[in-house]
Amino acid sequence: MGAHSSTDDTLAAVESDAVRVRAAVLAGQMTDWLSASVLTTTPLYPEHGDKCSAELENWCRSARDVMEALARG
């Protein structure tokens, strides 16, 4: 049972590391979107200077903060 538990712990650690790496990537993308010029096409600024709703922008800021915290562990 000890060896099996060790394997499970190792797999859990690898999965946890992968989640942190992915969270860091997503947080970086969101930071780029939030800091981009309105003239740059991003999911928050779709085209021709149109801007997303303030609610979506605030959601993105909150989601980015959660992803950054998750990435730190």
Backbone as numpy.savetxt, mean C-alpha at the origin, in Angstrom:
# Nx Ny Nz CAx CAy CAz Cx Cy Cz
6.05 -33.25 16.06 5.23 -32.06 16.06 6.10 -30.80 16.06
7.26 -30.84 16.72 8.13 -29.69 16.78 8.60 -29.25 15.41
8.97 -30.21 14.54 9.45 -29.87 13.20 8.33 -29.25 12.38
7.12 -29.80 12.52 5.99 -29.26 11.78 5.70 -27.83 12.23
5.75 -27.60 13.51 5.51 -26.26 14.04 6.56 -25.29 13.52
7.80 -25.72 13.45 8.88 -24.89 12.95 8.65 -24.52 11.49
8.21 -25.50 10.70 7.91 -25.25 9.29 6.77 -24.25 9.15
5.73 -24.43 9.95 4.60 -23.50 9.93 5.04 -22.08 10.30
5.90 -21.99 11.31 6.41 -20.68 11.74 7.23 -20.03 10.64
8.04 -20.82 9.96 8.87 -20.30 8.87 8.00 -19.81 7.73
6.99 -20.59 7.36 6.07 -20.19 6.29 5.31 -18.92 6.67
4.88 -18.84 7.92 4.16 -17.66 8.39 5.06 -16.43 8.32
6.33 -16.58 8.68 7.26 -15.45 8.64 7.50 -14.99 7.19
7.64 -15.95 6.27 7.83 -15.61 4.86 6.61 -14.88 4.32
5.42 -15.39 4.64 4.19 -14.75 4.19 4.07 -13.36 4.79
4.43 -13.21 6.05 4.38 -11.92 6.72 5.33 -10.94 6.05
6.54 -11.39 5.73 7.51 -10.54 5.04 6.98 -10.12 3.67
6.37 -11.05 2.96 5.82 -10.76 1.63 4.71 -9.71 1.73
3.88 -9.82 2.75 2.80 -8.84 2.95 3.40 -7.47 3.24
4.44 -7.42 4.07 5.07 -6.13 4.39 5.69 -5.50 3.14
6.33 -6.32 2.31 6.93 -5.81 1.08 5.84 -5.27 0.15
4.78 -6.02 -0.01 3.68 -5.58 -0.88 3.03 -4.30 -0.34
2.87 -4.23 0.97 2.30 -3.03 1.59 3.19 -1.83 1.33
4.50 -2.01 1.40 5.43 -0.91 1.13 5.31 -0.43 -0.32
5.17 -1.37 -1.24 5.01 -1.01 -2.65 3.72 -0.23 -2.86
2.62 -0.71 -2.29 1.34 -0.02 -2.43 1.38 1.36 -1.79
2.00 1.47 -0.63 2.12 2.77 0.04 2.91 3.74 -0.84
3.95 3.24 -1.47 4.74 4.08 -2.37 3.93 4.56 -3.56
3.12 3.67 -4.12 2.26 4.06 -5.25 1.27 5.14 -4.81
0.67 4.95 -3.66 -0.31 5.92 -3.18 0.35 7.27 -2.90
1.55 7.24 -2.35 2.27 8.49 -2.11 2.54 9.21 -3.43
2.94 8.45 -4.44 3.16 9.05 -5.76 1.88 9.67 -6.31
0.76 8.95 -6.19 -0.51 9.48 -6.68 -0.89 10.76 -5.95
-0.72 10.74 -4.62 -1.13 11.88 -3.81 -0.25 13.10 -4.04
0.99 12.89 -4.43 1.90 14.02 -4.63 2.02 14.45 -6.08
1.36 13.75 -6.98 1.45 14.06 -8.41 0.71 15.35 -8.75
1.18 15.99 -9.77 0.50 17.17 -10.31 -0.84 16.74 -10.89
-1.81 17.63 -10.85 -3.11 17.31 -11.45 -2.99 17.13 -12.97
-1.87 17.55 -13.53 -1.67 17.39 -14.97 -1.09 16.02 -15.31
-0.72 15.25 -14.28 -0.20 13.90 -14.47 -1.34 12.90 -14.31
-1.49 12.02 -15.27 -2.56 11.04 -15.20 -2.23 9.97 -14.15
-3.08 9.87 -13.13 -2.98 8.85 -12.09 -4.40 8.42 -11.76
-4.58 7.38 -10.96 -5.94 7.01 -10.56 -6.68 8.15 -9.82
-5.93 9.04 -9.16 -6.58 10.15 -8.47 -6.85 11.33 -9.39
-6.09 11.43 -10.45 -6.25 12.49 -11.44 -6.35 11.83 -12.81
-7.54 11.34 -13.15 -7.69 10.47 -14.31 -7.23 11.05 -15.65
-7.69 12.23 -16.01 -7.27 12.79 -17.29 -7.64 14.26 -17.38
-6.88 14.97 -18.13 -7.15 16.38 -18.42 -7.36 17.24 -17.18
-6.64 16.94 -16.11 -6.73 17.76 -14.92 -7.95 17.50 -14.05
-8.80 16.53 -14.45 -9.94 16.18 -13.60 -9.41 15.56 -12.32
-10.00 15.94 -11.21 -9.53 15.43 -9.92 -10.60 14.52 -9.33
-10.15 13.55 -8.55 -11.07 12.65 -7.88 -11.79 13.41 -6.77
-12.74 12.77 -6.19 -13.48 13.40 -5.08 -12.58 13.51 -3.86
-12.87 14.47 -3.01 -12.12 14.65 -1.76 -12.23 13.40 -0.89
-13.39 12.75 -0.94 -13.60 11.53 -0.15 -12.63 10.43 -0.59
-12.46 10.25 -1.90 -11.53 9.24 -2.40 -10.10 9.62 -2.06
-9.76 10.88 -2.16 -8.40 11.31 -1.82 -8.11 11.06 -0.34
-9.06 11.36 0.54 -8.89 11.10 1.97 -8.79 9.61 2.26
-9.59 8.80 1.55 -9.52 7.35 1.72 -8.13 6.87 1.33
-7.60 7.38 0.23 -6.28 6.98 -0.24 -5.22 7.35 0.79
-5.32 8.52 1.39 -4.36 8.92 2.42 -4.43 7.96 3.61
-5.64 7.61 4.03 -5.80 6.69 5.16 -5.26 5.31 4.81
-5.58 4.83 3.62 -5.09 3.52 3.19 -3.58 3.51 3.10
-3.00 4.59 2.60 -1.54 4.69 2.53 -0.92 4.62 3.93
-1.52 5.31 4.87 -1.01 5.30 6.24 -1.04 3.88 6.83
-2.12 3.15 6.57 -2.22 1.77 7.05 -1.16 0.90 6.37
-0.98 1.08 5.06 0.02 0.28 4.34 1.43 0.59 4.86
1.72 1.86 5.13 3.04 2.20 5.66 3.26 1.55 7.03
2.24 1.59 7.88 2.35 0.96 9.20 2.55 -0.55 9.07
1.82 -1.17 8.17 1.95 -2.61 7.94 3.35 -2.94 7.41
3.85 -2.11 6.53 5.18 -2.34 5.96 6.27 -2.28 7.03
6.06 -1.43 8.03 7.04 -1.33 9.12 6.98 -2.51 10.06
5.86 -3.23 10.04 5.73 -4.43 10.88 5.07 -4.20 12.14
